[in-house]
Structure formats: C-alpha cells, structure tokens
Amino acid sequence: MNPLVIGLTGGIGVGKTTTANLIKECGANIIEVDQLGRDLLHKDPHAKANIVKEFGESILDGTGKIDREKLGRIVFGNLERLQTLEAISHPAINQTLNKLIGEQSSGVIILDMAVLVEKKLAYFQGSPMYQKVVVVESEMVLRNERLKQRGLTKEEIEKRIRSQATDDERAEVADYVITNNGSMKDLQSEVKILWDKIGIWRVNLTNDCMSRELKNK
C-alpha cells in the first residue's frame, strides 16, 4: 500500500512545527520541507553558488556560509527578490522531496511546510505529492506573542505575515483545520482527533487503490 502523504501548513507563529512533532509521536514520518530549504543553502553547492551569484557575497557570514538572516532581510517584503530565490531553490527541494517520499512504501508522511498554499512546493510533474492538507491556525495576538519570544521585531513579523497566504486562503484548501489557541494539552487532544481522522483517510486510500487495481485487471 502506498503511504498517505499529508501537507501540514499554517502561518508563521501558529505552532505548526509543534503540531508536526505531536503527529510524529502518533507514528507519522515527518519531512520538514522548510528544513530542506535551509539545508540547501549549505549542502547543495550548485544552488549555493547560484544564490550567491544572484544576491552577492554580502549574504555570507564570516565562514563563507549563507547567512539566512541577511538573505531574509533582502527577500522578505520584496516579492521580486523572493521569487528569484524560489526559482533557484524550489526545483531542488521538489527533487529531494520526490526521492524521500518514494523511499517509503506505506504509513503516513507529513510534509511540514509553511508555504503550501503560496508556492508549488512538493509538486512533481505538475501535481501535488500530497493527498490531504491539514492547516494549523491560531489567533493573531498569540502568534505575535510567540514570534516576539523568538526575537523577531514588530516590523519583521509584519513583513513575514504579509508574504504568506491569509487564513481564508489556507482554509480554502484545507481538508482539516487544527486550532491552536489553548494549552499544550489542548493541542495534544486536537492532534489525537486528527490522528483518528487520518486513520479513516488511510482506509479510504487503500479502498481507492484496490478499486483501481480491480478496474485495471
């Protein structure tokens, strides 16, 4: 049976990664798509060279590595520069994702990705690699609180939120929504309900696969 692949997304500061970790505890395999993008800056020499060529050596730190904060200050809030960066990085990320998903023959794979709605990430040959979408949402006041604790300024928070999809845009593509406005215990309960739902999705996926196999015989 093929794995059930789920795209997990949400705006910055909603607790998406915490949610992903809780789903992992239930038994899912997590692929951190945002981390793949960060790794690309250091581990893919071809992509790194193209990024430095495009944005200049001023984005490098003292050791010659790309400084994500310096690069972020250039691209966040500047759509044209952001699109230039994505044109370099996204094809390489999609290639890696396709390989990682192909290595798993069953189970549940969660693609933890911030820009599922905004960009064609996790796409292969024009189609998404995931079958379902789960969106994490949270009140803006709580998001701002969490982001300030991460050291972001008010201006940086506003820029990053403006560069992402709106809550309504994410809701339009969601198969399931988790609301993270309470305690960790509340979030754990939400994830438990989601995991039960995932079990139903897996059964439906299996039945669909079996139906297609019977039709092809």
ABEGO torsion letter per residue (X at the ends): XBBBBBBBBEBBGAGAAAAAAAAAAAGBBBBBAAAAAAAAAAABAAAAAAAAAAAEAAABBAAGBBBAAAAAAAABGBAAAAAAAAAAAAAAAAAAAAAAAAABABEBBBBBBAAAAABBBGBBGGBBABABBBBBBBBAAAAAAAAAAAGBBAAAAAAAAAABBBAAAAAAABABBBBBABBAAAAAAAAAAAAAAAAAAAAAAAAAAAAAAAAAX
